[in-house]
Amino acid sequence: MSASTMRSSSLGRLVSGAAGLLLVGIAATPAHAETIRERQWHLTAMKAEQMWQSSTGKGVTVAVIDSGVDDDLPDLKGQVLPGLDGAPESPGDEHTDYDGHGTSMAVLIAGTGEADGGNGTYGLAPGVRILPVRTPDRGLDGARYTEEFSETVSRGIRYATDAGAQVINVSMGVSRGSKQLTAAVKYALDNGSLVFAAVGNSGEKSKGNPVEYPGATPGVVGVGAVGKNLRKTAESEYGPQVDMAAPGEEMYHVCPNGNDLCRSHGTSDSTALASASAALIWSKHPTWTNNQVLRVMLNTIGAPTDGAKRNDSIGYGIVRPRVALQNPGDPGPADVYPLPDLAAAEASASPSASDPAKDGGAVAEGGSTAATASAPASKDSGNTVLWIGLGLGAALLLGGSAVAAVMRRRGREAVSLSAAEMPASQMPYPGSTSVPPGSAPQGYPTNGGEHR
């Protein structure tokens, strides 16, 4: 299951205050032409231009295991490699995206901004290459989809590892793990890759906060989402499977059709940014191992402010690749995986270990327990966090909600807005005078449904 909720409007410069602007609760604001880049608040917050002076991710390959990646999209031209098609029942191949989700993730990771005369979408690591692996379409029944998803993702992880992908991004998940999936992740780690996966978008009480895989598979870096206020978003799932967090609210990027502008949110998006962060670090330090790259990410992370080493909302904290590039510190031993869940799972699988089911542990199919924390974890799903050193305060949300039509497709909520209906984002960016004061757009659904 994939998961970004998306809205679209016409690509390029969008005008706020245009005639016929359909807003609820606010008056039309002065006209202002705003580029996609100006809307990408997460790049401003993470000081992307500053990072790109030392690393763009060049030389690193990121595998995107998803619905396919459109290699004809202007912002991805020349960035997408031949890959693996695990959905032969769908038309086309791995470069044919059957629902647009994989292409959106690839753009958030490696977009070059080349569309619309240089006014397109920038990914956090615009120098990386994308290796697409297409998974089955969710048109299959639930049980069959879960089985085929696990098989395809497992095969895709091994394929990506053998093809030289240092980073493997899985912005999808299902409710059951498997021995096959656990073994594939271990294969990737043993052969020098890192696997990042979304923890899911069912964090609200009404959704039950179910554990999802591969996000909770031992050895996978489970990624949650934070918003502009730097708190866990309501939809982002919480628990010991959360290792870190990244922006996953009001994410602007070109739509998969290449003509419109989409606004999305979810742990899909945050996972893409975590994967891109690893690529930036690895590009600057190509001799480091996967363990060292991840350890530096953890050492330089924006930690929880409650004094705990980690909590269940954001894990060990929010990714800060800029800090990792500037002052990475000691990367530590090359052959020791820095998160505790893998060693704990291996210990529990040994003959001398206690039975996790008898101990009350959450047991995945295949006998491995859900990821375990190395410090006491808070069950609070909305802990306040501070993105230390980014220079970005919480955005003032003063605007009203947009009127939109909602449609369901393959379990994914997609909201389409015309150019006249799309309000311009007017978040005050640090150091920018080009964005007028006002309100950030509100009103999009806070839940990504079954998708991440």
C-alpha positions in Angstrom: 0.0 0.0 0.0 1.4 3.4 -0.9 0.4 6.6 0.6 0.5 10.2 -0.4 -2.7 12.3 -0.5 -2.4 14.6 -3.5 -4.0 17.7 -4.9 -3.2 19.2 -8.2 -3.3 22.6 -10.0 -1.6 23.9 -13.1 2.1 23.7 -13.2 4.5 26.7 -13.0 3.7 30.1 -11.5 0.4 30.1 -9.7 -1.5 33.3 -8.9 -3.1 33.9 -5.5 -6.2 36.1 -5.5 -7.2 35.3 -9.1 -10.8 35.8 -10.1 -13.0 33.0 -9.0 -10.7 31.8 -6.2 -12.7 29.2 -4.3 -11.7 29.5 -0.7 -13.7 29.2 2.5 -13.2 31.6 5.4 -10.6 34.0 3.9 -10.6 36.8 1.5 -8.6 36.8 -1.7 -5.0 37.9 -1.2 -2.9 40.1 -3.4 -1.8 38.5 -6.7 1.6 36.8 -6.4 3.4 34.5 -8.8 5.0 31.8 -6.8 7.3 29.1 -8.1 7.2 25.5 -7.1 10.5 25.9 -5.4 9.1 28.7 -3.2 6.4 26.3 -2.2 8.8 23.6 -1.2 9.1 24.7 2.4 11.0 21.6 3.4 13.9 22.5 1.1 14.1 25.9 2.6 13.9 24.6 6.1 16.6 22.0 5.4 18.8 24.7 3.7 19.0 22.6 0.5 20.9 25.2 -1.6 23.6 25.3 1.1 23.8 21.5 1.1 24.0 21.3 -2.6 27.3 23.3 -2.6 28.9 20.2 -1.0 26.7 17.4 -2.2 23.8 16.7 -4.5 23.9 13.0 -4.2 25.9 12.5 -7.3 27.3 9.0 -7.7 24.6 7.4 -5.5 21.8 5.2 -6.7 18.5 5.2 -4.9 16.1 2.3 -5.7 12.4 3.3 -5.6 10.3 0.2 -5.0 6.8 1.5 -5.8 4.3 1.8 -8.6 6.9 2.5 -11.3 8.8 5.7 -12.2 8.0 7.7 -15.4 11.4 8.4 -17.0 9.9 10.8 -19.5 8.9 13.3 -16.8 10.9 16.5 -17.5 12.1 16.8 -13.8 13.5 13.2 -14.0 15.0 13.2 -17.5 18.3 11.4 -17.4 17.9 10.5 -13.7 16.1 7.1 -14.1 17.9 3.9 -14.8 16.5 0.6 -16.3 15.0 -1.4 -13.4 12.8 -4.3 -12.6 9.1 -4.8 -13.4 7.4 -6.8 -10.7 3.9 -6.1 -12.1 3.7 -7.8 -15.5 -0.1 -7.9 -15.3 -0.1 -4.0 -15.7 0.6 -2.4 -19.0 4.2 -1.2 -19.7 7.2 -1.8 -17.5 9.0 -0.3 -14.6 9.0 3.1 -16.4 5.2 3.0 -16.6 3.7 4.3 -13.4 0.2 2.8 -12.9 -0.9 5.3 -10.2 1.7 8.0 -10.0 3.0 7.3 -6.5 6.4 6.0 -7.4 7.1 8.9 -9.8 6.1 11.4 -7.1 8.6 9.7 -4.7 11.3 9.8 -7.3 10.7 13.5 -7.9 10.9 14.3 -4.2 14.3 12.5 -4.1 15.9 13.4 -7.4 13.9 16.1 -9.2 16.2 18.4 -11.2 13.9 21.4 -11.5 14.3 21.4 -15.2 10.6 21.4 -16.1 8.9 24.6 -17.1 12.1 26.4 -18.0 13.8 25.6 -14.7 10.7 26.2 -12.5 10.1 22.5 -11.9 10.4 20.3 -8.8 13.7 20.0 -7.0 14.4 16.8 -5.1 16.5 16.9 -2.0 19.2 15.0 -3.8 19.0 16.1 -7.4 22.3 14.4 -8.4 21.2 10.8 -7.6 20.1 8.2 -10.1 16.8 6.4 -9.6 16.5 2.6 -10.0 12.8 1.8 -10.4 11.3 -1.5 -9.1 7.6 -1.8 -9.9 5.3 -3.6 -7.4 1.9 -5.2 -8.1 -1.1 -2.9 -8.7 -3.5 -2.9 -5.7 -6.3 -4.1 -8.0 -5.6 -7.6 -6.6 -7.6 -8.8 -3.6 -6.2 -8.1 -0.2 -4.7 -11.4 0.6 -3.2 -12.0 -2.8 -1.9 -8.4 -2.9 -0.2 -8.8 0.5 1.5 -12.0 -0.7 2.6 -10.7 -4.0 3.7 -7.4 -2.5 5.9 -9.2 0.0 7.4 -11.4 -2.8 8.0 -8.5 -5.2 9.5 -6.2 -2.5 11.7 -9.0 -1.3 12.9 -9.7 -4.8 13.2 -6.0 -5.5 15.4 -5.4 -2.5 17.8 -8.2 -3.6 17.7 -6.9 -7.2 18.4 -3.3 -6.1 21.3 -4.5 -3.8 22.9 -6.5 -6.6 22.4 -3.6 -9.1 24.4 -1.3 -6.8 21.7 0.8 -5.2 23.2 2.1 -2.0 19.8 3.3 -0.8 16.5 1.5 -1.1 13.3 3.5 -0.7 10.0 1.7 0.1 7.2 4.2 0.6 4.6 1.4 0.8 3.6 -1.3 3.2 1.3 -4.1 4.2 0.0 -5.5 7.5 2.1 -8.7 7.5 5.8 -9.3 7.4 7.4 -12.5 6.1 10.5 -14.6 6.4 11.2 -13.8 2.8 11.1 -10.0 3.5 13.2 -10.3 6.6 15.8 -12.3 4.7 15.9 -9.8 1.9 16.5 -6.9 4.2 19.3 -8.8 5.9 20.8 -9.5 2.5 20.7 -5.8 1.6 22.4 -4.8 4.9 25.1 -7.6 4.6 25.9 -6.4 1.1 26.2 -2.7 1.9 22.8 -1.1 1.2 20.3 0.8 3.5 16.6 0.2 3.4 14.2 3.1 4.4 10.4 2.4 4.6 7.4 4.4 5.6 5.7 3.4 8.9 2.2 4.2 7.7 -0.6 6.8 7.7 -3.0 5.2 10.1 -1.8 6.9 13.3 -5.1 8.4 14.3 -7.0 6.7 17.1 -9.8 5.8 14.7 -7.4 4.1 12.4 -5.9 1.8 15.1 -2.2 2.6 14.4 -1.5 -0.9 12.9 2.1 -2.0 12.5 3.1 -2.2 8.8 5.9 -3.9 6.9 8.6 -3.5 5.7 8.7 -0.4 7.9 8.7 -2.6 11.0 11.0 -5.3 9.6 14.2 -5.6 11.6 17.0 -3.8 9.8 14.7 -1.4 8.0 14.9 2.3 9.0 11.2 3.1 9.7 10.4 6.7 8.9 7.6 8.9 10.3 6.3 12.3 9.3 6.5 15.7 10.9 4.7 18.9 9.8 5.7 22.5 9.5 5.2 22.8 13.2 7.9 20.1 13.6 5.5 17.8 15.5 4.5 14.3 14.4 1.6 14.6 12.0 -1.7 13.2 13.2 -1.6 10.5 10.5 1.9 9.3 11.0 2.0 6.0 12.9 3.9 5.7 16.1 5.6 2.9 18.1 8.9 1.2 18.5 9.1 0.7 14.7 9.7 4.5 14.2 13.5 5.1 13.9 13.5 8.7 12.5 11.2 11.4 11.0 11.3 13.8 8.1 8.9 16.4 6.6 5.7 14.9 5.4 3.1 17.7 5.3 2.2 20.1 2.5 4.7 18.8 0.1 4.7 20.4 -3.4 5.9 18.7 -6.5 5.0 18.3 -10.1 2.2 15.9 -10.6 2.9 12.5 -12.3 1.2 13.8 -15.5 4.0 16.4 -15.8 1.5 19.2 -16.4 0.1 20.0 -13.0 1.3 20.9 -9.5 0.5 18.5 -6.7 0.4 19.0 -3.0 0.7 15.8 -1.0 1.4 14.6 2.6 2.2 11.3 4.3 5.0 9.1 5.5 5.6 8.2 1.9 7.0 11.7 1.4 9.0 11.7 4.6 10.6 8.4 3.6 11.7 9.8 0.3 13.4 12.7 2.1 15.2 10.3 4.6 16.5 8.3 1.6 17.6 11.4 -0.1 19.4 12.5 3.1 21.4 9.3 3.2 22.3 9.8 -0.5 23.6 13.3 0.2 25.9 12.0 3.0 27.1 9.0 1.0 27.9 11.1 -2.0 30.3 13.2 0.1 31.7 10.2 1.8 31.8 7.4 -0.8 34.1 5.2 1.2 31.8 4.9 4.1 29.7 1.8 4.7 26.0 1.7 5.1 26.4 1.4 8.8 28.5 4.5 9.0 26.2 6.6 6.9 23.2 5.6 9.1 25.2 6.2 12.3 26.1 9.7 11.2 22.4 10.3 10.3 21.5 9.3 13.9 24.4 11.2 15.5 23.4 14.5 13.8 19.6 14.1 14.1 17.3 16.7 15.7 16.6 14.7 18.8 13.4 14.7 20.9 13.2 17.6 23.3 11.8 15.6 26.2 15.3 14.4 27.1 14.7 10.8 25.9 17.1 9.1 23.5 14.1 8.4 21.4 10.3 8.4 21.5 7.6 6.6 19.7 6.5 9.6 17.7 9.7 10.6 15.9 12.1 7.8 16.9 15.6 9.2 17.5 14.6 12.5 15.9 14.3 14.4 12.6 16.8 14.0 9.8 19.3 16.9 9.5 21.6 16.1 6.4 23.0 19.7 6.5 24.5 19.1 9.9 25.7 15.7 8.9 27.5 17.2 5.9 29.0 20.0 7.9 30.1 18.1 11.0 29.5 14.4 10.7 31.6 13.4 13.6 33.0 9.9 14.0 31.2 7.5 11.7 32.1 4.6 14.0 32.8 1.0 13.0 32.2 0.0 9.5 30.6 -3.4 10.2 28.2 -2.7 13.1 24.6 -1.8 12.3 23.7 1.1 14.6 20.1 0.4 15.3 19.2 -2.2 18.0 16.3 -3.9 16.3 18.3 -6.1 14.0 20.5 -7.6 16.8 17.4 -8.0 19.0 15.6 -9.9 16.3 18.5 -12.2 15.7 18.9 -12.8 19.4 15.2 -13.7 19.7 15.5 -16.1 16.8 18.3 -18.0 18.4 17.5 -21.3 20.2 18.5 -19.9 23.6 16.3 -16.8 23.3 13.0 -16.6 25.1 9.8 -16.9 23.1 8.7 -13.4 22.2 5.0 -14.5 22.0 5.2 -15.7 25.6 6.9 -12.4 26.6 4.0 -10.4 25.1 6.0 -9.2 22.1 4.4 -8.4 18.8 5.4 -11.2 16.5 5.5 -10.8 12.7 5.0 -13.7 10.4 8.4 -15.4 10.2 9.0 -15.2 13.9 10.7 -11.8 14.2 9.5 -9.2 16.6 8.6 -5.7 15.8 11.5 -3.2 16.0 12.6 -2.5 19.6 13.8 0.7 21.1 17.1 1.1 23.0 15.6 3.6 25.4 12.2 4.0 27.1 9.7 5.1 24.6 6.7 7.4 25.0 3.4 6.3 23.7 2.4 9.9 23.1 1.5 10.2 19.4 2.0 13.9 19.3 5.2 14.8 21.2 6.6 18.3 20.5 9.9 18.3 18.8 12.4 20.9 17.8 14.4 20.8 14.6 17.5 22.2 16.2 19.6 24.6 14.0 17.3 24.8 11.0 16.1 28.3 11.7 12.5 27.5 10.9 9.7 28.3 13.3 6.2 26.9 13.1 4.2 28.3 10.3 1.2 30.5 11.1 -1.9 28.7 9.8 -4.4 31.5 9.4 -6.1 30.5 6.2 -9.3 28.7 5.3 -9.8 25.4 3.6 -10.0 24.9 -0.1 -13.1 23.5 -1.8 -12.2 20.3 -3.6 -13.7 17.2 -5.1 -12.4 14.0 -3.6 -12.1 10.7 -5.4 -11.0 7.2 -4.4 -8.6 5.2 -6.6 -6.9 2.0 -5.5 -7.3 3.0 -1.9 -5.5 6.3 -2.5 -7.2 9.6 -1.8 -6.5 12.1 -4.6 -7.8 15.6 -4.6 -7.7 17.7 -7.8 -7.9 21.5 -7.8 -8.1 23.8 -10.8 -5.7 26.7 -11.0 -8.3 29.1 -9.8 -9.1 26.9 -6.8 -5.5 26.5 -5.7 -4.4 29.0 -3.0 -0.7 30.0 -3.0 1.4 28.9 -0.1 2.4 32.0 1.8 4.6 30.6 4.5 7.2 33.2 5.6 10.5 31.6 4.5 13.6 32.7 6.4 15.6 35.2 4.4 13.0 35.6 1.7 11.3 38.8 0.7 9.5 37.4 -2.3 6.7 35.7 -0.4 4.0 38.0 0.9 2.7 37.6 4.5 -0.5 35.7 4.8 -1.6 32.1 5.4 -0.4 28.7 4.4 -3.2 26.7 2.7 -5.2 24.4 4.8 -8.1 22.1 4.4 -6.6 19.1 2.8 -7.4 15.7 4.4 -5.2 14.9 7.3 -5.2 11.2 6.6 -3.6 9.5 3.7 -5.9 6.5 3.9 -4.2 3.2 3.3 -1.4 4.9 1.3 1.7 6.4 2.7 
